Amino acid sequence: MEFKIDQLEDWQKVIDEILPKLEYNILLLKGNLGAGKTTFTQFLLKNLGSDDDVSSPTYAIVNEYDTPKGNVFHFDLYRLKSADEVEDIGMHEYLNNAFLSIIEWPEVYEDELAHFPHHEMTIDNNGEYRRVKFTSILPF
């Protein structure tokens, strides 16, 4: 699925299309700085019924949010340098105990995540608008 985001309100249209298709509990978010990963997450959590303030987990590495369906963990792996560092934060425990894990900058841990069914969203910001691509991935 692909979307074009021209204005902030367009994120709701993306959520309306994607939310019914979230079958797996892992969502990888890819995109440059300022692409809209955290903005998307704010819209998503609101639609999942969370009343929590959603912010970027850049410095905390992981933020936890409550929803009526269960805990959502929001990761930012940008500052981590290896899969071992990701393991050290207890990633498997988070993945096993989450309704949904949203992972920004997943590239450092992508080989390990390839073994899990997951969704991937890529946000490309060209300065005029954002192009969003959403896919579901099943391991072999």
BAVOTOR-158472 format. One record per residue (C-alpha): residue number from 0; residue in three letters; x, y, z. Coordinates in nm, 2 decimals, padded with zeros to 4 digits. Example, Ala and Ser with C-alpha at 12.3 -4.5 7.8 and 13.67 -1.06 7.14 Angstrom:
% residues 2
 seq type     c1     c2     c3
   0  ALA  01.23 -00.45  00.78
   1  SER  01.37 -00.11  00.71
***
This chain:
% residues 140
 seq type     c1     c2     c3
   0  MET  00.00  00.00  00.00
   1  GLU  00.12  00.35 -00.08
   2  PHE  00.01  00.69  00.04
   3  LYS  00.09  01.05 -00.02
   4  ILE  00.09  01.29  00.28
   5  ASP  00.04  01.65  00.19
   6  GLN -00.08  01.78  00.53
   7  LEU -00.09  01.67  00.89
   8  GLU -00.45  01.55  00.87
   9  ASP -00.35  01.30  00.59
  10  TRP -00.19  01.08  00.86
  11  GLN -00.54  00.99  00.98
  12  LYS -00.62  00.85  00.63
  13  VAL -00.31  00.63  00.65
  14  ILE -00.41  00.51  00.99
  15  ASP -00.77  00.43  00.87
  16  GLU -00.62  00.21  00.60
  17  ILE -00.34  00.05  00.79
  18  LEU -00.50 -00.02  01.13
  19  PRO -00.73 -00.30  01.01
  20  LYS -00.43 -00.46  00.84
  21  LEU -00.20 -00.47  01.15
  22  GLU -00.19 -00.85  01.19
  23  TYR  00.15 -00.88  01.35
  24  ASN  00.29 -00.72  01.67
  25  ILE  00.60 -00.57  01.51
  26  LEU  00.60 -00.26  01.30
  27  LEU  00.93 -00.13  01.16
  28  LEU  00.94  00.24  01.07
  29  LYS  01.20  00.36  00.83
  30  GLY  01.27  00.71  00.71
  31  ASN  01.52  01.00  00.74
  32  LEU  01.52  01.24  01.03
  33  GLY  01.20  01.44  01.03
  34  ALA  01.02  01.21  00.79
  35  GLY  00.73  01.17  01.02
  36  LYS  00.79  00.84  01.21
  37  THR  00.69  00.98  01.55
  38  THR  00.40  01.18  01.41
  39  PHE  00.26  00.86  01.26
  40  THR  00.31  00.69  01.59
  41  GLN  00.12  00.97  01.77
  42  PHE -00.18  00.92  01.53
  43  LEU -00.16  00.54  01.56
  44  LEU -00.16  00.54  01.94
  45  LYS -00.45  00.78  01.96
  46  ASN -00.65  00.55  01.73
  47  LEU -00.55  00.25  01.95
  48  GLY -00.72  00.44  02.24
  49  SER -00.41  00.55  02.43
  50  ASP -00.44  00.87  02.63
  51  ASP -00.06  00.88  02.68
  52  ASP  00.16  01.17  02.55
  53  VAL  00.36  01.02  02.27
  54  SER  00.71  01.14  02.21
  55  SER  01.02  01.02  02.03
  56  PRO  01.22  00.76  02.23
  57  THR  01.55  00.89  02.09
  58  TYR  01.72  00.93  02.43
  59  ALA  01.52  00.67  02.63
  60  ILE  01.55  00.41  02.35
  61  VAL  01.21  00.27  02.44
  62  ASN  00.88  00.43  02.55
  63  GLU  00.59  00.23  02.68
  64  TYR  00.23  00.33  02.61
  65  ASP -00.10  00.18  02.75
  66  THR -00.38  00.10  02.51
  67  PRO -00.71 -00.09  02.58
  68  LYS -00.56 -00.38  02.37
  69  GLY -00.23 -00.40  02.56
  70  ASN  00.11 -00.24  02.59
  71  VAL  00.27 -00.07  02.29
  72  PHE  00.65 -00.03  02.30
  73  HIS  00.80  00.24  02.08
  74  PHE  01.17  00.20  02.01
  75  ASP  01.44  00.42  01.86
  76  LEU  01.75  00.21  01.77
  77  TYR  01.93  00.50  01.61
  78  ARG  02.20  00.53  01.87
  79  LEU  02.26  00.15  01.90
  80  LYS  02.56  00.02  01.71
  81  SER  02.50 -00.36  01.70
  82  ALA  02.24 -00.63  01.74
  83  ASP  02.41 -00.73  02.07
  84  GLU  02.33 -00.38  02.20
  85  VAL  01.97 -00.43  02.10
  86  GLU  01.96 -00.77  02.28
  87  ASP  02.11 -00.60  02.59
  88  ILE  01.80 -00.38  02.63
  89  GLY  01.58 -00.69  02.64
  90  MET  01.43 -00.67  02.30
  91  HIS  01.30 -01.03  02.30
  92  GLU  01.11 -00.97  02.63
  93  TYR  00.96 -00.65  02.49
  94  LEU  00.85 -00.83  02.17
  95  ASN  00.70 -01.12  02.36
  96  ASN  00.50 -00.90  02.59
  97  ALA  00.37 -00.63  02.36
  98  PHE  00.04 -00.59  02.18
  99  LEU  00.26 -00.39  01.94
 100  SER  00.63 -00.30  01.91
 101  ILE  00.70  00.00  01.69
 102  ILE  01.07  00.02  01.60
 103  GLU  01.22  00.33  01.45
 104  TRP  01.57  00.30  01.28
 105  PRO  01.54 -00.09  01.28
 106  GLU  01.83 -00.14  01.04
 107  VAL  02.08 -00.25  01.32
 108  TYR  01.85 -00.53  01.42
 109  GLU  01.68 -00.61  01.09
 110  ASP  01.85 -00.95  01.03
 111  GLU  01.72 -01.07  01.36
 112  LEU  01.37 -00.93  01.30
 113  ALA  01.36 -01.10  00.96
 114  HIS  01.26 -01.43  01.14
 115  PHE  00.94 -01.27  01.28
 116  PRO  00.63 -01.19  01.08
 117  HIS  00.61 -00.81  01.08
 118  HIS  00.50 -00.49  00.90
 119  GLU  00.73 -00.23  00.75
 120  MET  00.65  00.13  00.68
 121  THR  00.89  00.35  00.49
 122  ILE  00.84  00.73  00.49
 123  ASP  01.01  00.93  00.23
 124  ASN  01.01  01.31  00.28
 125  ASN  01.11  01.49 -00.04
 126  GLY  01.04  01.84  00.11
 127  GLU  00.71  01.89 -00.07
 128  TYR  00.52  01.58  00.06
 129  ARG  00.58  01.25  00.22
 130  ARG  00.54  00.92  00.04
 131  VAL  00.45  00.63  00.27
 132  LYS  00.48  00.26  00.18
 133  PHE  00.33 -00.01  00.40
 134  THR  00.40 -00.38  00.36
 135  SER  00.35 -00.70  00.55
 136  ILE  00.64 -00.95  00.57
 137  LEU  00.63 -01.31  00.65
 138  PRO  00.95 -01.50  00.70
 139  PHE  01.04 -01.79  00.48
***
